[in-house]
Amino acid sequence: MNNNRMFNVSAPSGIKLMVSMLLLIVTLLVNIMLEQEERDFFYYACIVWIVFCSTVFIISFYRTCLMKPGVMKMHQDGIMINGKVMNADSVACLLINQDRKPVIGIKPKGRKIVPLKLCFQFVEDQTEGIKQLEIWAHERRVKVSKGFFMRWL
């Protein structure tokens, strides 16, 4: 394996999440508009949910549409994604979501969910990138799991 192989990577698409957040925001806004005269617990709970959904929408929009692709580089000691270095010893497992455009997650030891910065898609050369990543993981005895996995946003 070419130990210093670099791949362009980007944040996974968050379009489904953005659409669902917009639907929730619209629904909550309609509820607030219909119940304008009553300022009860439900009214304030809707405002809190609107703020939360708007925040999730903005973060997802930024990661999907505005964030520039980064670089993933595999080397002997670990893996570097967008400047963040993960030693092979601190990786619990490598997760691959087999979808139309596969999403890869690197789960650190002691974590239940893959952090945002360690979840990515290959911009180009997906098949080769996944193959090289699996070889890297096998050489370092890092578990590889294929299927759905939880990630933040």
C-alpha positions in Angstrom: 0.0 0.0 0.0 1.2 3.5 -0.7 1.5 4.7 2.9 1.2 8.4 2.1 -1.8 8.2 -0.2 -4.0 11.3 0.0 -7.7 11.5 -0.8 -10.0 14.5 -1.0 -12.9 14.1 1.4 -16.0 16.2 2.2 -18.7 16.2 4.9 -21.6 13.8 4.2 -24.7 15.3 2.6 -27.2 16.6 5.1 -30.0 17.3 2.7 -32.4 14.9 4.4 -31.7 16.5 7.7 -32.1 20.0 6.4 -35.5 19.1 4.7 -36.8 17.5 8.0 -35.6 20.5 10.0 -37.4 22.9 7.6 -40.6 20.9 7.9 -40.4 21.0 11.7 -39.7 24.7 11.7 -42.7 25.4 9.4 -45.0 23.2 11.5 -43.9 24.9 14.7 -44.3 28.4 13.2 -47.8 27.6 12.1 -48.6 26.4 15.6 -47.3 29.6 17.1 -49.2 31.7 14.6 -52.5 29.9 15.3 -52.1 30.2 19.1 -50.9 33.8 19.2 -53.1 35.0 22.0 -52.1 32.2 24.4 -48.6 32.5 25.9 -48.6 29.1 27.7 -45.9 26.5 28.1 -46.6 25.1 24.6 -45.9 28.5 23.1 -42.5 28.8 24.7 -41.6 25.1 24.1 -42.3 25.7 20.4 -39.9 28.7 20.4 -37.2 26.6 22.0 -37.7 23.9 19.4 -37.6 26.4 16.6 -34.3 27.7 17.9 -32.9 24.2 18.2 -34.1 23.1 14.7 -32.8 26.4 13.2 -29.4 25.7 14.7 -29.3 22.2 13.4 -30.4 23.4 10.0 -27.6 26.1 9.9 -24.9 23.7 10.9 -26.1 21.1 8.4 -26.3 23.7 5.7 -22.8 24.9 6.4 -21.3 21.4 6.4 -23.2 20.3 3.3 -23.0 23.4 1.1 -20.3 25.8 2.3 -17.6 23.7 3.8 -14.7 23.1 1.4 -13.4 19.5 0.8 -10.6 18.5 3.0 -7.8 16.0 2.8 -7.5 12.5 4.3 -4.0 11.1 4.5 -3.1 7.6 5.8 0.3 7.0 7.3 2.0 4.3 9.3 1.1 5.7 12.8 -2.4 6.8 12.1 -4.7 8.8 9.8 -5.1 12.5 9.3 -8.4 14.1 8.4 -8.5 17.9 7.8 -5.4 18.4 10.0 -6.8 16.2 12.9 -4.5 13.2 13.5 -5.9 10.0 14.9 -3.4 7.4 16.0 -4.3 3.8 15.0 -4.2 2.8 18.7 -7.0 5.3 19.5 -9.4 4.1 16.8 -12.1 1.7 18.1 -13.4 0.9 14.6 -13.9 2.1 11.1 -17.6 2.3 10.0 -18.7 2.3 6.4 -22.4 3.1 5.6 -23.0 1.4 2.3 -25.3 3.9 0.6 -25.4 5.4 -2.9 -22.4 7.5 -1.8 -20.8 5.7 1.1 -20.2 7.6 4.3 -17.1 6.7 6.4 -16.9 7.2 10.1 -13.9 6.7 12.4 -15.0 6.0 15.9 -12.5 6.8 18.6 -12.1 4.5 21.6 -14.5 5.4 24.4 -17.0 7.1 22.1 -20.5 5.8 21.3 -21.1 8.1 18.3 -18.8 9.1 15.5 -17.7 12.8 15.9 -18.6 15.3 13.1 -14.9 15.8 12.2 -14.3 12.1 11.8 -17.2 11.5 9.4 -16.7 12.0 5.7 -17.3 10.9 2.1 -14.7 10.6 -0.6 -15.0 13.4 -3.2 -13.6 11.2 -6.0 -12.1 7.7 -6.3 -14.6 6.3 -3.7 -13.9 2.6 -4.4 -10.1 3.0 -4.2 -10.4 5.2 -1.1 -12.5 2.6 0.7 -10.3 -0.2 -0.4 -7.1 1.6 0.8 -8.9 2.5 4.1 -9.8 -1.1 4.7 -6.3 -2.3 4.0 -5.0 0.4 6.4 -7.4 -0.8 9.1 -6.6 -4.5 8.5 -2.8 -3.9 8.8 -3.3 -2.1 12.1 -5.9 -4.6 13.4 -8.7 -2.0 13.5 -12.2 -3.4 13.2 -14.2 -2.5 10.1 -18.0 -2.6 10.2 -20.3 -2.1 7.2 -23.8 -0.9 7.7 -25.7 2.0 9.4 -24.0 3.9 12.1 -24.9 6.8 14.4 -23.2 10.2 13.9 -23.7 13.7 15.1 -25.8 15.6 12.6 
